[in-house]
Amino acid sequence: MKDKFIIISELLKKIPKNKYPRILIISDKQLLYCHKGFLSINIYARSQGVVSDLGFDRGSILKFFSIFEFLINELIIKILKPSDFSRLDDLLNYVDLFAKIKLLNRWKIISNEIKEKSISAISVRNAFAHSWAESDIEYNNSSIELNFSAFRNDLEEIWNFFIEKYKEFQPDIDIVIKNLQSVA
């Protein structure tokens, strides 16, 4: 039997890119997202997903957080169930990641512990984006260079939490395939 992620990508190829639907589907070892004419299927060797590829370099950290923020945005969209995605997209583009995490905590979607770990990790992301040298960056009051394994472990915990939370809201993959078959 063909992998369902491959079936989705084949169906999407029959649709003009400007008509791609918004899709985020996550399995234990794969992540598929389709948004604004872009399709990506990521397959990871280990179950921690994008954290397994995380290295101690600016590019890897920034890439992780772009995927992480997309996941957070999709979770917020699934929770709010808007009738107009474009307006909510506009709003989410103007709200920073710190505020999104605080909203999820306020809405009782995440615990205080996950909120605090997320905020600490996002601070590291911002430091990587804006600091001249990695030696200027700290995590939990210690140099990120010396504390990278703790940072990565916390990211894995945060990532796994949000993946499981998103799975509670994500669309059924068979329904996604059926809907795509009707328009492809």
C-alpha positions in Angstrom: 0.0 0.0 0.0 1.2 3.5 -0.9 2.2 5.8 1.9 -0.7 8.3 2.5 1.7 11.2 2.6 2.9 10.3 -1.0 -0.8 9.9 -2.1 -1.5 13.5 -0.8 1.6 14.9 -2.6 0.6 13.1 -5.9 -3.0 14.5 -5.6 -1.6 18.0 -4.9 0.5 17.9 -8.0 -2.8 17.8 -10.0 -4.0 21.0 -8.4 -2.6 24.5 -9.3 -0.3 25.7 -6.6 -2.4 28.8 -6.0 -5.3 26.5 -5.1 -3.4 24.3 -2.6 -5.4 23.8 0.5 -3.9 24.5 3.9 -2.8 21.1 5.4 -0.6 20.1 8.3 -0.5 16.4 9.1 1.9 14.8 11.6 2.6 11.2 12.1 5.1 9.6 14.4 7.9 9.9 11.8 6.6 12.3 9.2 5.4 15.8 8.9 3.5 17.1 5.8 2.6 20.7 5.3 1.1 22.5 2.5 0.5 26.2 2.6 0.4 29.1 0.1 1.6 26.9 -2.8 4.4 25.2 -0.9 4.4 21.5 -0.1 6.9 19.8 2.2 7.1 16.2 3.5 9.8 15.7 6.1 10.8 12.2 7.1 12.9 11.8 10.2 14.9 8.8 11.3 14.1 9.3 15.0 10.7 9.8 16.7 11.6 13.3 18.0 11.0 14.7 14.6 12.7 18.0 13.7 14.6 18.0 16.9 16.6 15.0 15.8 18.3 17.2 13.1 19.0 20.1 15.4 22.7 21.0 15.5 24.5 23.7 17.3 24.4 26.3 14.5 22.3 29.4 13.8 20.7 28.0 10.7 19.5 24.8 12.3 18.0 26.6 15.3 16.2 29.2 13.1 14.9 26.4 10.8 13.5 24.5 13.8 11.7 27.6 15.1 10.2 28.4 11.8 8.6 24.9 11.7 7.7 25.3 15.4 6.0 28.6 14.9 4.1 27.2 11.9 2.9 24.3 14.2 1.8 26.8 16.9 -0.1 28.9 14.3 -1.8 25.8 13.0 -2.8 24.7 16.5 -4.3 28.2 17.2 -6.2 28.0 13.9 -7.6 24.5 14.7 -8.6 25.7 18.2 -10.4 28.9 16.9 -11.9 27.2 13.8 -12.1 30.4 11.7 -14.4 30.8 8.7 -11.8 33.1 7.1 -8.2 31.8 7.3 -6.7 34.8 5.6 -7.7 37.2 8.4 -6.4 34.9 11.1 -3.2 34.5 9.1 -2.8 38.2 9.0 -3.4 38.4 12.8 -0.9 35.6 13.5 1.7 37.3 11.3 1.5 40.3 13.6 1.6 38.5 16.9 5.0 37.3 18.1 5.7 33.7 19.2 6.0 34.7 22.9 2.4 36.1 22.8 1.1 33.0 21.0 2.5 30.8 23.7 1.1 33.0 26.5 -2.3 32.8 24.8 -2.2 29.0 24.7 -1.4 29.0 28.4 -4.2 31.5 29.1 -6.6 29.3 27.2 -5.4 26.3 29.3 -4.1 24.5 26.3 -0.6 24.3 27.8 0.7 24.2 31.3 2.8 26.9 33.0 5.8 24.5 32.8 5.5 24.2 29.0 4.9 27.9 28.7 8.1 28.7 30.7 10.2 26.2 28.8 8.8 27.5 25.5 9.5 31.1 26.4 13.1 30.2 27.5 13.7 28.3 24.2 12.2 31.1 22.1 14.6 33.5 23.9 17.5 31.4 22.6 16.1 31.5 19.1 15.9 35.3 19.3 19.5 35.4 20.6 20.7 33.2 17.7 18.9 35.6 15.3 20.3 38.8 16.8 23.6 38.0 18.5 26.9 38.4 16.8 28.5 35.3 18.4 27.1 32.1 19.9 29.3 32.8 23.0 26.9 35.7 23.8 23.9 33.3 24.1 22.7 31.8 27.3 20.2 29.1 28.2 19.1 28.7 31.8 21.8 31.1 33.0 24.6 29.2 31.4 26.4 29.5 28.0 24.4 27.8 25.3 27.6 26.1 24.1 28.0 24.4 27.5 24.3 23.9 28.0 23.2 22.8 24.5 22.2 19.3 25.5 19.8 20.7 28.1 18.4 23.1 25.5 17.9 20.3 23.0 16.3 18.1 25.6 13.8 20.8 26.5 13.1 21.5 22.9 12.4 17.8 22.4 10.0 17.8 25.3 8.3 21.0 24.0 8.1 19.7 20.5 6.7 16.3 21.5 4.1 18.1 23.7 2.9 20.4 20.9 2.9 17.5 18.4 0.6 15.5 20.6 -1.6 18.5 21.3 -1.9 19.2 17.5 -2.7 15.6 16.8 -5.8 16.1 19.0 -7.0 18.7 16.5 -5.5 17.6 13.1 -7.7 16.4 10.3 -8.1 12.7 9.6 -5.7 11.8 6.8 -8.2 9.7 5.0 -10.7 12.6 4.9 -7.9 14.9 3.6 -7.2 12.3 0.8 -10.9 12.1 -0.1 -11.3 15.9 -0.2 -8.2 16.2 -2.5 -9.5 13.4 -4.8 -12.7 15.4 -5.2 -10.9 18.5 -6.5 -7.8 16.9 -8.2 
